[in-house]
Amino acid sequence: MNELVFSVTLEEDGGFVARCLQQPIFTEADTWEALRQAVVDAVRAWHFDRPVPDRVRLHLVRDEVFTLA
């Protein structure tokens, strides 16, 4: 596995949540930079006894609902 893909959502409180699509890895942070570091830490922790993937892709999903009044 060369790349892990994380689905990232923006929480109502402004923080970010990242969920890996291929493995049971989950993390969260208040800022984008902190999220990137949290993902690195989580991936390294999950792969502590085996090689880490070459790349990580963070896919930001933004779901917005508004009225057309």
Short mmCIF file of the C-alpha atoms (twelve columns), coordinates in Angstrom:
data_MODEL
# 
_entry.id   MODEL 
# 
loop_
_atom_site.group_PDB 
_atom_site.id 
_atom_site.type_symbol 
_atom_site.label_atom_id 
_atom_site.label_alt_id 
_atom_site.label_comp_id 
_atom_site.label_asym_id 
_atom_site.label_seq_id 
_atom_site.Cartn_x 
_atom_site.Cartn_y 
_atom_site.Cartn_z 
_atom_site.pdbx_PDB_model_num 
ATOM 1  C CA . MET A 1  0.000   0.000  0.000  1 
ATOM 2  C CA . ASN A 2  1.676   3.191  -1.182 1 
ATOM 3  C CA . GLU A 3  -0.993  5.731  -0.254 1 
ATOM 4  C CA . LEU A 4  -3.502  6.111  2.548  1 
ATOM 5  C CA . VAL A 5  -6.546  8.282  1.880  1 
ATOM 6  C CA . PHE A 6  -8.224  10.178 4.702  1 
ATOM 7  C CA . SER A 7  -11.650 11.715 4.441  1 
ATOM 8  C CA . VAL A 8  -11.514 15.002 6.344  1 
ATOM 9  C CA . THR A 9  -14.599 16.817 7.560  1 
ATOM 10 C CA . LEU A 10 -14.942 20.225 9.159  1 
ATOM 11 C CA . GLU A 11 -16.789 20.001 12.453 1 
ATOM 12 C CA . GLU A 12 -19.382 22.545 13.569 1 
ATOM 13 C CA . ASP A 13 -17.000 23.844 16.232 1 
ATOM 14 C CA . GLY A 14 -14.369 24.539 13.575 1 
ATOM 15 C CA . GLY A 15 -12.105 21.543 14.183 1 
ATOM 16 C CA . PHE A 16 -11.241 18.828 11.691 1 
ATOM 17 C CA . VAL A 17 -11.831 15.063 11.818 1 
ATOM 18 C CA . ALA A 18 -9.858  12.657 9.608  1 
ATOM 19 C CA . ARG A 19 -10.878 9.043  8.950  1 
ATOM 20 C CA . CYS A 20 -8.732  6.680  6.913  1 
ATOM 21 C CA . LEU A 21 -10.641 4.857  4.174  1 
ATOM 22 C CA . GLN A 22 -8.401  1.764  4.056  1 
ATOM 23 C CA . GLN A 23 -7.488  1.171  7.697  1 
ATOM 24 C CA . PRO A 24 -9.121  1.870  11.080 1 
ATOM 25 C CA . ILE A 25 -7.203  5.102  11.711 1 
ATOM 26 C CA . PHE A 26 -9.024  8.142  13.070 1 
ATOM 27 C CA . THR A 27 -7.801  11.459 14.455 1 
ATOM 28 C CA . GLU A 28 -8.898  15.063 14.978 1 
ATOM 29 C CA . ALA A 29 -7.410  18.513 15.556 1 
ATOM 30 C CA . ASP A 30 -8.363  22.182 15.807 1 
ATOM 31 C CA . THR A 31 -6.319  23.469 12.838 1 
ATOM 32 C CA . TRP A 32 -5.289  22.089 9.443  1 
ATOM 33 C CA . GLU A 33 -1.594  22.079 10.365 1 
ATOM 34 C CA . ALA A 34 -2.323  20.312 13.656 1 
ATOM 35 C CA . LEU A 35 -4.461  17.782 11.763 1 
ATOM 36 C CA . ARG A 36 -1.614  17.026 9.365  1 
ATOM 37 C CA . GLN A 37 0.691   16.304 12.300 1 
ATOM 38 C CA . ALA A 38 -2.004  14.255 14.064 1 
ATOM 39 C CA . VAL A 39 -2.450  12.144 10.906 1 
ATOM 40 C CA . VAL A 40 1.317   11.561 10.686 1 
ATOM 41 C CA . ASP A 41 1.405   10.514 14.346 1 
ATOM 42 C CA . ALA A 42 -1.635  8.235  13.966 1 
ATOM 43 C CA . VAL A 43 -0.282  6.549  10.822 1 
ATOM 44 C CA . ARG A 44 3.126   5.986  12.416 1 
ATOM 45 C CA . ALA A 45 1.480   4.581  15.551 1 
ATOM 46 C CA . TRP A 46 -0.731  2.218  13.526 1 
ATOM 47 C CA . HIS A 47 2.283   1.023  11.514 1 
ATOM 48 C CA . PHE A 48 4.684   0.853  14.474 1 
ATOM 49 C CA . ASP A 49 5.838   -2.658 13.588 1 
ATOM 50 C CA . ARG A 50 5.733   -2.445 9.795  1 
ATOM 51 C CA . PRO A 51 6.694   0.023  7.040  1 
ATOM 52 C CA . VAL A 52 4.604   3.180  6.725  1 
ATOM 53 C CA . PRO A 53 2.942   4.071  3.399  1 
ATOM 54 C CA . ASP A 54 4.777   6.373  0.992  1 
ATOM 55 C CA . ARG A 55 2.025   9.004  0.904  1 
ATOM 56 C CA . VAL A 56 -1.034  10.242 2.717  1 
ATOM 57 C CA . ARG A 57 -3.873  12.004 0.918  1 
ATOM 58 C CA . LEU A 58 -6.175  14.290 2.904  1 
ATOM 59 C CA . HIS A 59 -9.478  14.696 1.089  1 
ATOM 60 C CA . LEU A 60 -11.466 17.586 2.574  1 
ATOM 61 C CA . VAL A 61 -15.207 17.027 2.333  1 
ATOM 62 C CA . ARG A 62 -17.312 20.118 2.780  1 
ATOM 63 C CA . ASP A 63 -21.042 19.687 3.135  1 
ATOM 64 C CA . GLU A 64 -22.919 22.989 3.012  1 
ATOM 65 C CA . VAL A 65 -26.663 23.496 3.159  1 
ATOM 66 C CA . PHE A 66 -28.312 26.868 2.577  1 
ATOM 67 C CA . THR A 67 -31.720 28.205 1.621  1 
ATOM 68 C CA . LEU A 68 -32.637 30.048 -1.533 1 
ATOM 69 C CA . ALA A 69 -35.031 32.546 0.020  1 
# 
